[in-house]
Amino acid sequence: MTKAWLRGLGIALMAGSVIAHAGPREERTKLVDYFARKFPDLRHADHVYGALAFDPDARDQYDAIMEYPPFTAELEKAKLLFETPFRNGKTYADCLPNGGRMIAGNYPLFDEARGRVVTFEDLINQCRADNGEEPYAYDDPGTMGLVTAHARSLSDGMKVDVKVESPAALRAFEAGKREFYQRMGQLNFSCASCHVAAAGNRLRSEVLSTATGQAVHWPVFRGGDQPMTLQMRYTDCYRYMRHVSDRPGSERLNNLEYFHTYLSNGLEMKASVFRK
Ligand code: HEC
C-alpha cells in the first residue's frame, strides 16, 4: 500500500520535472491539449479567429467584413509602398528571401551569427538598411504597419513554422516564455492569466482569445483604421496590465514574440484581417 503510494508520488514528481524542463514542442502541445480539453467544441484550426472563435455571430460579421474590407484603400497604399523602388532602383522583392513569398511563417527566427531573435519587421528594416534607406520605427502604423500589411500577405496560407534549434535559441525562447508567464504591473496579471487561464471568458465587453493562434494574422486593421502590428498589440495588453512595456523592436518584445509565435506553429497565416 505504502509502496504503491510512493510509486504513485514518484511518477507524479517525474511528471512534474518533465513539465518543468519541457522543451518548446512540449510547451506548445501542453497548451494545445489544455485548450482542447477546456473547449471540446472548438477546432484547433479555429484558434486563428481569436475571440471570434467563441462567438458565431461575431464570426459571421467578421466574414462579411472580410469580403469587402473597409480598409481596402489602406491595403492598396500598402502594396504601393511595398512595390515602390528604393532610391537605388531595387525593391523589397529583390532583397527578401524568395522574393518575399511564403517566408513570414519562418519568423521570428533565431539568427545564430547575430546571437539574437530576428522578426519579420527586422527583416524589412534590414532590407532598407542594405539598400541605403532609413529604418522604419517599429511602432509606426503608416510605414512599418503598412509595408508589413502587404509583405506578410504574400505568405497567406503558409503555416507558421518557427524553429528553436540551438542552445542560444532556446535561451531566447525561455526568456520569451518567462515574459509570457511572469505576473507584472499594478494588477499582477501575466499574459497567461488572460490568454490561457481566462481564455474564453469575458473581460468587460470582450471575449479573451486563446494564446495559440494569436500570431497568424498581423497586422490587423481595427475599424478601417491604420494597421497595428503584433508588437503594437503587445504594448496595448501591457497597458491593460498597468505595466510600462519596452518599445516594439526591443529584445524583450522580440523574445516574447519568438515564444508566442511558436505557440501558433502549424496554423495557417492570413495577414491584414479585421479586429474590433
Ligand atoms: C487583463 C487581460 C489581458 C492581459 C493580461 C493580456 N491581454 Fe492580450 N488581450 C486582452 C484583450 C481584452 C484582448 C482583445 C480580445 C482578444 O482578442 O483576446 C487581447 C488581445 C490580444 C491579442 C490579439 C488577439 C487577436 O486575435 O487579434 C494578442 C496577440 C494578445 N492579446 C497578446 C497578449 C500578450 C502577449 C500579453 C502579455 C504581454 C497579453 N496579451 C496580456 C486582454 C489581456
Residues whose N, C-alpha, C, O or C-beta is under 5 A from the ligand:
A	BS01	HEC	Y49 G50 A51 F189 S190 C191 C194 L203 E206 V207 L208 S209 Q214 R233 Y234 C237 Y240 M241 R275
